[in-house]
Amino acid sequence: MKKKEDLRIVYMGTPDFAVESLKCLVEGGYNVVGVVTMPDKPVGRHQDVLQASPVKQYAVAHGLHLLQPVKLKDQAFVEELRSLQADLQIVVAFRMLPEVVWNMPPMGTFNLHASLLPQYRGAAPINWAVINGEKETGITTFFLKHEIDTGEVIQQVRIPISDTDNAGDIHDRLMMLGGRLVTETVDRILDGSIHPVPQEEITANGPLRPAPKIFKETCRMDFRTQNLKELYDFVRGLAPYPAAWCEMKDMATGKIHTLKVYETSKETGTPNETPGTVVSNGKDILKVAMTDGYLHLTEIQLTGKKRMKTADFLRGFRMTDSLMMQ
């Protein structure tokens, strides 16, 4: 049996979520012989500044061998990757890998996914678990195969989701747990104690729900078809990023204000107002009538302004009696 110092690991990841697992491997004395991440991303008004991914920043700071392929099937990349002679590859929040990559190391390639597979396969599992009002979620390590997020499960860790947690809260908790689960999974692969389970044999809690990529239009709030709890969970599931949004229209003038909504609270009841009507005391309350209560907007951001608490927003915004959400 190889020791962890001798096991050659190639690590693949891009965002902050992936840094913690890489950090745990490096600080734990594991032999990371290469790190694969996305090419630097153009940012800024003129897209003339290149920004390194969080994983690249960590890899450079710790002198790790770095690869940044544009295309994962590129022959030069595949040959360089093969030259690293990895025994095992680990993927955390990266891209879909071609078989020539994931099938390369003799001990396989495993992925850390931020859901309890087979639930929430896809790009945004944390967001969708909170949007759908789940009471628990977790992380899964599994071996890669052809279809995305469908490989045999190695280990899982569960955590509860409270009614006040948002996607950012769950992200941070799973990120920290994920670092520990990745090293534990490597240890179990090394000592031969793993017993991977096909996802078809795992009993899912209810029907399988997908976790597709989230786009701007996905984040639009609907005060007429979503009920109070659904919209409350919707905001939590998109906070702090990319954030739910809505349009507040002054029906008298036709002027439209676009708001990002980061935090809300629920007031159950039967409003007299038409769903979508904005109600405010002009000081610290900004709420929207729904079929089964009011959704209080407690932290918002007007286009071109800073994110702020409602009381601060109302000090600088002139309220009228004809505001409707649409």
PLY file of the C-alpha trace (Angstrom):
ply
format ascii 1.0
element vertex 326
property float x
property float y
property float z
element edge 325
property int vertex1
property int vertex2
end_header
0.00 0.00 0.00
1.31 3.44 -0.96
1.76 6.13 1.63
0.04 9.47 1.07
3.43 11.09 0.52
4.07 8.72 -2.40
0.60 8.84 -3.97
0.75 11.14 -7.00
-2.36 13.35 -7.08
-3.55 15.74 -9.77
-6.14 18.21 -8.50
-8.72 20.00 -10.69
-10.86 22.94 -9.63
-11.57 26.63 -10.12
-13.61 28.65 -7.55
-13.25 29.38 -3.83
-15.22 26.23 -3.02
-12.36 24.16 -4.51
-9.55 25.93 -2.64
-10.36 24.42 0.77
-9.97 20.83 -0.46
-6.68 21.65 -2.19
-5.49 23.38 0.96
-6.35 20.32 3.07
-4.39 18.08 0.71
-1.31 20.33 0.68
-1.32 21.00 4.41
-2.04 17.33 5.09
1.19 16.29 3.38
-0.37 14.66 0.31
1.71 14.64 -2.87
-0.08 17.03 -5.26
1.99 16.80 -8.46
-0.24 19.04 -10.57
-3.18 21.46 -10.41
-5.53 22.00 -13.36
-7.73 25.11 -13.45
-9.48 27.42 -15.90
-7.55 29.94 -17.99
-7.40 33.45 -16.53
-10.70 35.27 -17.04
-10.98 38.73 -18.67
-12.64 41.19 -16.29
-13.27 44.92 -16.07
-15.23 47.33 -18.20
-13.03 46.74 -21.24
-12.28 43.07 -20.49
-8.61 43.99 -20.61
-7.59 42.68 -17.18
-6.98 38.97 -16.65
-8.06 37.52 -13.31
-6.64 34.24 -12.03
-9.02 31.71 -10.50
-8.90 31.25 -6.70
-7.42 27.77 -7.24
-4.66 29.21 -9.44
-3.89 31.87 -6.84
-3.48 29.19 -4.17
-1.41 26.93 -6.46
0.96 29.73 -7.44
1.37 30.85 -3.82
2.40 27.30 -2.86
4.61 26.54 -5.85
2.41 23.81 -7.32
2.75 22.70 -10.94
-0.07 24.45 -12.81
-1.96 23.60 -16.02
-4.55 25.92 -17.59
-5.91 24.26 -20.72
-8.41 26.04 -22.95
-9.66 22.69 -24.25
-9.44 19.53 -22.18
-9.06 17.35 -25.28
-6.09 19.37 -26.54
-3.32 16.90 -27.31
-0.56 19.00 -25.74
-2.54 19.22 -22.47
-3.35 15.51 -22.46
0.33 14.66 -22.96
1.47 17.04 -20.22
-1.14 15.60 -17.88
-0.04 12.07 -18.70
3.58 13.03 -18.01
2.68 13.81 -14.40
1.97 10.08 -13.91
-0.85 10.67 -11.46
-2.12 7.68 -9.48
-5.34 9.51 -8.64
-7.19 12.62 -9.84
-9.53 14.74 -7.72
-12.11 17.12 -9.18
-13.89 19.85 -7.20
-16.07 22.44 -8.98
-14.42 22.18 -12.36
-15.60 21.29 -15.86
-16.99 18.15 -17.41
-13.98 15.96 -18.23
-13.52 13.91 -21.39
-12.90 10.19 -20.88
-9.28 10.52 -22.02
-8.73 12.67 -18.90
-10.88 11.05 -16.20
-9.90 7.53 -17.21
-6.15 8.26 -17.17
-4.97 7.48 -13.59
-4.86 3.82 -12.49
-6.75 4.57 -9.23
-9.41 6.59 -11.00
-10.78 10.11 -10.73
-13.19 11.13 -8.02
-15.33 14.23 -7.69
-16.60 16.17 -4.69
-20.19 17.27 -5.36
-22.20 19.63 -3.14
-25.35 17.53 -2.81
-26.52 14.16 -1.60
-26.36 12.34 -4.92
-28.35 11.18 -6.78
-30.29 14.32 -5.79
-29.31 17.63 -7.40
-27.06 16.55 -10.22
-25.86 19.62 -12.10
-24.03 22.92 -11.84
-25.88 24.63 -8.96
-26.80 22.02 -6.30
-26.56 24.32 -3.29
-28.80 26.99 -4.81
-31.50 24.57 -5.89
-31.58 22.67 -2.58
-32.33 25.93 -0.74
-34.72 27.22 -3.44
-36.72 23.99 -3.14
-36.97 24.32 0.64
-34.98 21.20 1.47
-34.38 20.49 5.16
-31.01 18.85 4.57
-28.28 18.57 2.00
-24.66 17.45 2.03
-21.60 16.49 0.04
-20.72 13.39 -1.92
-17.49 11.93 -3.25
-17.96 9.66 -6.25
-15.95 8.15 -9.09
-16.39 9.77 -12.48
-17.92 7.96 -15.44
-19.48 9.00 -18.76
-22.72 10.65 -17.64
-22.24 13.73 -15.44
-22.69 13.26 -11.67
-23.80 9.62 -12.03
-20.75 7.62 -10.88
-20.50 5.26 -7.92
-20.74 6.99 -4.54
-17.77 6.65 -2.20
-18.82 8.72 0.83
-21.46 11.24 1.90
-21.81 13.75 4.72
-25.21 15.27 5.61
-26.01 18.67 7.11
-29.32 20.31 8.05
-30.64 23.41 6.30
-32.43 25.80 8.65
-35.23 28.13 7.59
-32.86 31.11 7.85
-29.87 29.65 5.98
-29.12 31.09 2.57
-27.05 29.55 -0.22
-23.94 31.37 0.98
-24.25 29.87 4.46
-24.59 26.36 3.07
-21.75 26.93 0.58
-19.34 27.88 3.36
-20.29 24.94 5.59
-20.04 22.41 2.76
-16.74 23.92 1.60
-15.14 23.29 4.99
-16.65 19.80 5.33
-15.60 19.05 1.75
-11.93 19.60 2.49
-12.04 17.00 5.24
-14.10 14.57 3.16
-11.66 14.75 0.25
-8.67 13.78 2.41
-10.69 11.08 4.16
-11.73 9.67 0.78
-8.08 9.58 -0.36
-7.12 7.77 2.85
-9.85 5.19 2.34
-8.85 4.63 -1.28
-5.27 4.10 -0.09
-6.16 1.60 2.62
-8.67 -0.23 0.40
-11.64 0.30 2.72
-13.96 1.92 0.18
-17.08 0.16 -1.09
-18.46 2.35 -3.89
-22.23 2.15 -4.30
-24.00 2.62 -7.65
-26.35 5.59 -7.46
-29.17 3.38 -8.76
-28.99 1.50 -5.44
-29.32 4.63 -3.30
-32.82 5.44 -2.12
-33.47 9.10 -2.91
-35.58 11.27 -0.65
-38.49 11.90 -3.03
-38.31 12.31 -6.80
-34.94 13.23 -8.29
-34.48 16.97 -8.65
-31.96 18.50 -11.07
-29.61 21.42 -10.36
-29.17 23.17 -13.70
-26.99 26.21 -14.25
-28.59 29.45 -13.10
-29.03 32.37 -15.50
-30.28 35.92 -14.95
-33.83 35.10 -15.98
-33.83 32.14 -13.58
-33.46 34.67 -10.73
-36.55 36.75 -11.50
-39.12 36.78 -8.70
-42.79 36.14 -9.47
-45.18 37.54 -6.88
-48.26 36.19 -8.64
-47.56 32.50 -9.14
-45.14 31.74 -6.28
-46.59 31.50 -2.79
-45.05 33.19 0.26
-42.81 30.30 1.34
-41.72 29.53 -2.23
-40.61 33.11 -2.82
-38.93 33.34 0.60
-36.94 30.16 -0.19
-36.24 31.44 -3.71
-34.51 34.54 -2.32
-32.51 32.47 0.20
-31.42 30.08 -2.52
-29.97 32.87 -4.64
-28.33 34.90 -1.85
-25.77 36.34 -1.78
-25.02 35.45 -5.40
-26.32 35.83 -8.06
-29.30 37.28 -6.11
-33.02 37.26 -6.85
-34.39 40.34 -8.58
-37.66 42.00 -9.44
-39.06 45.09 -11.11
-41.05 47.63 -9.11
-43.27 49.72 -11.37
-44.92 53.03 -10.53
-48.30 52.47 -12.17
-49.02 56.23 -12.24
-45.87 57.26 -14.12
-44.77 53.98 -15.73
-41.30 54.29 -14.21
-39.64 50.96 -13.44
-37.09 50.35 -10.67
-35.03 47.14 -10.76
-34.21 45.68 -7.36
-31.93 42.87 -6.27
-33.32 41.18 -3.16
-30.88 39.58 -0.71
-32.99 38.99 2.38
-36.68 38.74 3.22
-39.02 37.71 6.01
-42.51 36.20 5.98
-45.79 37.59 7.31
-48.62 35.12 6.87
-52.22 36.25 6.45
-54.76 37.27 3.84
-53.91 40.69 2.42
-56.60 43.00 1.13
-54.28 44.23 -1.60
-53.83 42.66 -5.04
-50.83 40.28 -5.18
-47.78 42.27 -6.18
-48.87 45.48 -4.45
-46.04 47.24 -2.60
-46.87 48.37 0.93
-44.62 50.61 3.05
-44.69 52.87 6.08
-41.97 54.98 4.46
-39.58 54.31 7.33
-38.52 50.70 7.84
-41.17 48.47 6.24
-41.26 47.51 2.58
-43.46 44.51 1.88
-45.26 42.98 -1.04
-48.77 41.52 -0.90
-49.14 37.90 -1.97
-52.05 35.46 -1.97
-51.13 34.07 1.46
-49.36 36.95 3.20
-46.70 39.58 2.77
-43.08 39.16 1.79
-41.00 41.75 3.66
-37.99 42.94 1.69
-35.36 43.49 4.38
-32.13 43.84 2.39
-32.15 45.11 -1.18
-30.14 46.87 -3.86
-31.48 49.39 -6.37
-29.69 49.37 -9.73
-26.64 51.63 -9.52
-26.77 51.80 -5.71
-25.21 49.88 -2.85
-26.78 46.89 -1.14
-28.55 48.13 1.97
-31.08 47.43 4.69
-34.63 48.53 3.93
-34.62 51.39 6.46
-31.56 52.90 4.74
-33.14 52.39 1.32
-36.37 54.13 2.34
-34.50 57.18 3.62
-33.39 57.92 0.07
-36.31 56.60 -1.99
-39.58 58.44 -2.56
-42.43 55.98 -2.06
-45.77 56.36 -3.88
-49.13 54.66 -3.46
-49.08 53.05 -6.90
-46.08 50.73 -6.78
-46.50 47.17 -8.08
-44.05 44.34 -8.46
-43.99 42.79 -11.91
0 1
1 2
2 3
3 4
4 5
5 6
6 7
7 8
8 9
9 10
10 11
11 12
12 13
13 14
14 15
15 16
16 17
17 18
18 19
19 20
20 21
21 22
22 23
23 24
24 25
25 26
26 27
27 28
28 29
29 30
30 31
31 32
32 33
33 34
34 35
35 36
36 37
37 38
38 39
39 40
40 41
41 42
42 43
43 44
44 45
45 46
46 47
47 48
48 49
49 50
50 51
51 52
52 53
53 54
54 55
55 56
56 57
57 58
58 59
59 60
60 61
61 62
62 63
63 64
64 65
65 66
66 67
67 68
68 69
69 70
70 71
71 72
72 73
73 74
74 75
75 76
76 77
77 78
78 79
79 80
80 81
81 82
82 83
83 84
84 85
85 86
86 87
87 88
88 89
89 90
90 91
91 92
92 93
93 94
94 95
95 96
96 97
97 98
98 99
99 100
100 101
101 102
102 103
103 104
104 105
105 106
106 107
107 108
108 109
109 110
110 111
111 112
112 113
113 114
114 115
115 116
116 117
117 118
118 119
119 120
120 121
121 122
122 123
123 124
124 125
125 126
126 127
127 128
128 129
129 130
130 131
131 132
132 133
133 134
134 135
135 136
136 137
137 138
138 139
139 140
140 141
141 142
142 143
143 144
144 145
145 146
146 147
147 148
148 149
149 150
150 151
151 152
152 153
153 154
154 155
155 156
156 157
157 158
158 159
159 160
160 161
161 162
162 163
163 164
164 165
165 166
166 167
167 168
168 169
169 170
170 171
171 172
172 173
173 174
174 175
175 176
176 177
177 178
178 179
179 180
180 181
181 182
182 183
183 184
184 185
185 186
186 187
187 188
188 189
189 190
190 191
191 192
192 193
193 194
194 195
195 196
196 197
197 198
198 199
199 200
200 201
201 202
202 203
203 204
204 205
205 206
206 207
207 208
208 209
209 210
210 211
211 212
212 213
213 214
214 215
215 216
216 217
217 218
218 219
219 220
220 221
221 222
222 223
223 224
224 225
225 226
226 227
227 228
228 229
229 230
230 231
231 232
232 233
233 234
234 235
235 236
236 237
237 238
238 239
239 240
240 241
241 242
242 243
243 244
244 245
245 246
246 247
247 248
248 249
249 250
250 251
251 252
252 253
253 254
254 255
255 256
256 257
257 258
258 259
259 260
260 261
261 262
262 263
263 264
264 265
265 266
266 267
267 268
268 269
269 270
270 271
271 272
272 273
273 274
274 275
275 276
276 277
277 278
278 279
279 280
280 281
281 282
282 283
283 284
284 285
285 286
286 287
287 288
288 289
289 290
290 291
291 292
292 293
293 294
294 295
295 296
296 297
297 298
298 299
299 300
300 301
301 302
302 303
303 304
304 305
305 306
306 307
307 308
308 309
309 310
310 311
311 312
312 313
313 314
314 315
315 316
316 317
317 318
318 319
319 320
320 321
321 322
322 323
323 324
324 325
